[in-house]
Amino acid sequence: MAGICQNRVVIVTGAGRGLGRAYALGLAGEGAKVIVNDLGVGTHGDATAENPAQQVVDEIRAMGGEAIANTDDVTDFEAGGRIVQAALDAFGELHAVVNNAGFVRDRMFVSCTPDEWDAVMQVHLRGHFCISRHAAEYWRGRQKAGEKVDARIINTSSGAGLQGSIGQSAYSAAKAGIATLTLVQAAELARYGITANALAPVARTRMTETAFAEAMKPKEGVFDIFAPENTAPLVAWLCSERSAGVSGQVFELVGGIIRICLGWNDGPEFDKGSRWDAEGVGSKIEELLAHRPAAKPVYGTS
């Protein structure tokens, strides 16, 4: 199959359903060889008897593409190495990792339990670390051996991570951490021929069914702005050779709208030239806040 990812080998985690499935199929349609990773768990990370990874592989092969299924746990560091090795064993190369796997444990902060908090951090933050760490080590080794490396890390943040979301403190914190991780990866790994970017997709998935099912319901005869397939072309482009000059960016995509996010930056400031007292610093903060551009509101607030 010909396309902008012709012969690129890409790992996609959480690729059995929703966004991950759309990415895997889109990448295969652009000529990529795909490692479809999915544990087959439920939306809360609970075990099921399903094997969605193989189902997606079957779809890719039916359309003439190349893919293998993998059911390793992305939160297990050794398993992360096995996923990378599976790509090398099957296709002899690895060009990109798309970190998409995740689940939610929606809970107001005052009700969130340590176990729920840890579970969300584990699958999102640690899950983004494990495979990418092994992939980066592989690519660095190739670069140090004198080979040309043109590799990609694609992470998944969220609007919740960029501006917060009521009832999702753990998820929001993890996704914010992923956005920052992306900046560090881009800065550190550029010398090895590796770019790192992140997505903040707005799409209908199993994780949105509870809170946003009605709002995201497709309407007949109207462009479905929440279809997971809308984000797939961006993922394919980021995994391709054509995106080599783009790194350290967070992209937000809503239907046909693509947005490059602006992160924390310096705002209004004032230099007194000497130490502040408590009353004086408070007055100056009120003045500076009056000149600060309004932030996007936290999801779920009026």
N, C-alpha and C positions, 0 to 999 in steps of 0.2 A: 504494500500500500504506500503510495507516494504522499508527501506532505512536508510541512516545515520541520517535523521531528523525525524525518526518515532515518532509520537505523539508530536513533537515540534510545538508550536503555534507561527506563524510569521506574523507580519504586513509588507506588502510591499506597499510603496507609489508610485504613478505614475505607477501603475501596469497594466494599461489597454492596453498599447502598448509598443513596443520596448524592451528596457532592462528590465523594470519592469515586463512586461508580461512574458519574458523569465525566469526571476527569479521566479515568482509565479508558473509557470508550472514546472520548475525544482525542486523547493522546494516540490511541491505536489508530484512529481514523486519520491522524496526521503522520502515520508511519512509525510511531514509537513501538518498541518492544517493552511490554509492561509486566512488572511484578505486582500482582494484585494481592495486597496484604489485608486481611480482615479476620478477626477472631470469631466473628459471628455472634457477638454479645448483644444484649438489649440496650436500650437507651440509658440505663443506669449502670451499665457494665456487668449486668448479670448474665450468666452462661445460658446459652440456648443450644439446641441440637441442629441449628441451621448451618449451612456452608455457603454463604453468599459469594465468597471469593471465587469458588469454582464456577458458580453460575455466571459471574462476569467474565471469567476466562472463556467459558463456552460461548458467550456472546461475541467476544473479540475474535475467537477462532472462526466462528460462523461468518463473520464479515471479512475473513481473509487475513486477519492480523495474527500477531504472535504474543503470547502471554503465558505466564505460569501463576498458579495460586500459591499463597503462603499464609499460614495461620499462626505465625509466631507472635508473641506478646511484645508490643512496642515499648512497654515499660521495663522490660528485662534487658539489661545491658548486653549480656551474652547473646540473647535472642536477636538483638539489633545487629550484632556481627553476623549471625546466621542469615539474616535477611539480605544483607549486603553480599554475603558469599553465595547465596542462592542466585542472585542476579549474575554474578561472575560465572558461576557454574553453568547456568542456562544459556547465557548470551555472550560471555567473554568480556564484558565491559559494564560500566555503570556511568551514566552521565548526569542523572538528576534524582533527587529525593523530594517527594511531595509529602510533607507531614500533615495529614488530614485527620487521623483517628482521634476520637474524643467522645465524651458523653457528658451529661449534665446531672447535677444533684441540686435542683432548684430549692432554695431555702432562704428565708430572711436571715440576715446576719445574726440576729439575737437568738435564732433557733438552730443555727448550723452546728452540727456536731464535729468533733475532731476527725472522726472516721470519714465523714462526708467531705470535709475540707481536704484531707490527705488524698482521698481517692481522686478528686478532681485535679489536684496538683500533679498527682502521679501520672495520669493518662495524658494530660496536656503538656506540662512543662518537662517532666522526665521523658515522656514519650517523644517529644521533639528532640531531646538530647541524644537518646540511645542510638538510633539509626544514623543520624547526621554525624555523630562523633566518629563512628566506624567508617562512614563514607568519606569524611574529611581526612581521616588518617590514610585511607587508601589513595585518595587523590594527591595528598601531600607526598606520599611515597613515590608516586608516578612522576610528579613534578621534579622531585629531587633527583630522580633517575634520568632526568633530561628529556622526558616526554612532554608533549604539549597537552595541557589539561584545559578543558572548557566545560566546567561542571556547574551545577545549579542546586541550591537548596531553596525550596519553596515552603514557607511556614504558613500556618493558619492562625491568625489572630481573630478579632471580631470587633464589631461596633461596641460590644459590651466591654472589651478590653481597652478601647480607645476613649470611651466616655463613661463607662459604668452602666450597670443595669440593675434595677431594683429586684431583689430576690435572687440575685446571682453573684453574690460577693466572691465566692471561691472561683467561679468560672471567669468573672471579670478580672480578678487579680491574676489568674493564670494566663489569660489572653493578653493582658497588659505586659506580663513578663515575656511572653513570646515576641511581642513587638520589639521590646528592648533587646532581647536575645538576637533578633534579626539584625539590628544595627551593629552589634558587636561582631557577629559572624561576618558581616559584610566588610567591616574594617580589618579584622584579623586574617581572613582567608583570601583576600584579593591577591596576595602575593603568590598563592598556589593555583591561580586560575579558577577560583570558585566565587560565584556570586551568591548572594542571599537576599531574598525578598519575601514579603509576607502578603497574605490576602486577608481582607475583612469582608467576606461574602455575605450578602443578604439573600437567603434562599430558603425554600421550603424543604425541610428535612424531618427526620423522626424527632429531632431535638426541639423543633418548633411546634410540633403537633399539639402539645398541651396548652401552651400559653398563647400561641398565635395562629391556631388552626383556621379560625374563621377569617381573620384579617388577611391571611396568605392564601386563601382558597382561590383556585383559578376561576376566572370568569369567562364564559363562552363568548367567543368572538373578539376577545381583548387580549393584547399581548401579555403573556404571563411573565410578569417581571420577577416572580419568585421561583421560576423554574431553575433547578440546579444546573441544567445544561447551559445557562447563560454565562456561567463563570468558566466553563471548560476551555473556550478559545484563549482566554487570558493565560490559563495554566499552560496550555500547549505552547504559546508564544514564549512564556518565561522559561520553559524547559528547552526551547530550541536554541540553536546557535545565534539566531538573530538578536537575542536579548543580552548579548555579552557585555554591552556597555551600561547595563542597568543593574544597580545593586543598592541595597540599603533602603529600599522603598516599601511602603505599605499601601496596597491598592484596595480601595473599597468599590465594589461593583453592585449596582442595584438595577436590574433589568438592563436597559441600554445605556445607563449612566456609568461611566468609569471615572473614578476620582483618585487622585494622588493625595494621600493624607499628609498633613503637616503635624509633626509631633511637638512635644514641649520645646519652647524656645524662649529666649529672653523677652520679657515684657517691660512695661514702664519701670523706671528706676530713678533714684535720687541719691546723690552722694553728699552727706552732711559734712564729711571731712573730719569727723571726730566721733566718739562713741555716743550712741543714742541712750536716752533714758526711757523708761517704760512708757510714760505718758506720751512723750514725743514720738516714739516709734509707732504707737497706735494711731496717732493723728495722721502721720505720713502714710501709713498703710491705707487708711480710708481714702486719702487723696489719690494714691496710686491706683487703687481698685476702681475708682471712678473713671480712670482713663484706660483701663484694661479692656480689650475687646471681649465681648460676651462669649463665654464658652458654650459649646453645644450641651444641651441638658442631658442629664442622666436618663437612660431609657426607663420609662415607667413613671416619670415625674411629669407634672402638668406644665 
